[in-house]
Amino acid sequence: MATPLDALDVDLLRVLRESPRIPVVELARTLGVARGTAQARLDRLEREGVVTGFGPDVDLGAAGYPVQAFVSLQIAQARSTTSPPS
């Protein structure tokens, strides 16, 4: 079971949401904690799957892709009634 988030975790996630590429030293300074504390919290949040990446959010419309679609394909295999080529 994952450890519940406390106020520092929530603040850390807020800062990362606003600046995903912030260096850990700057993250620690912004939060008012030691660098090791910020790194340990970040490592735990990654390990527990709370933080899953550090990439930028992309506005697809502004990038030239105004339509986004999700497609699902399900294939049911059936036994072939024809003989294989020789």
C-alpha positions, 0 to 999 in steps of 0.5 A: 500500500502506498504511503499517503501524501502529506502537505510536503508531497502535495507542494512538491507535486504542485511545483513539479506540475508548474515546472516539470524540469526544475532541478532538485536543488531549486525544487528544495529551495522552493519548498524550503527543505534540504536537497536530500529531503526533496530528492528522497520525496521525489524518489518515493513518489516515483517508486510508488507510481505517483510521479510517472514522468517529467515531460511537458504537457502538449496542446495538440491543437496548437501543435497542428493536431486539432482532432484526437481520437482513441481507437480500439481494435479487437481481433478474434483468431479463428481456425482457417478452413483453407489449406496452407500454401505448399 
